[in-house]
Amino acid sequence: GVSAGALLSTDDNETVARAALQAAVDVRDFGGLTCQPFDLNVVYEMTPDALFNGMFDATVMRQIAAFERRLKTLPGWQAFCGQTQEGRRDFCSLGVSFVNYALPTLDVSAGEVVPSAVIPNGEATVPLNVETVLHLVR
């Protein structure tokens, strides 16, 4: 396992990503009851210079989205996701992330103006406004 202190003691994003993933897939033994966690929660700490614009800043959101994409390319992440139930794989492959909703891909059919679907994948370059994102998340 990995301690919270170990995760917080490094500035290297890749080290943090690998440690967080390892902590998520480690099998734990709780008094003879063996279980494997299936949730991975990633929490971000904003640097003092990022506090000025906040997490809703487009640059900050794109950086978070890029980090999460790199995390999902790790072999351990892919192996972990491969163990999830078929109908729940999108929760693992896309993840449930605020930036995915803030930077969604809009599925617009040829000749149409209004999107037929909003795909929360964090791949857009321009974020939706905060009110729209909060509406989608609810």
Buried (B, 14 or more C-beta within 10 A) or exposed (E): EBEEEEBEEEEEEEEBBBBBBBBBBEEEEEEEEEEEEBEBEBEBEEEEEBEEEEBEBBEBBBBBBEBBEEBBEBEBBEEBBEEBEEEEEBBBBBBEBBBBBBBBBEEEEEEEEEEEEBBBBBEBEEBBEEEBBEEBEE
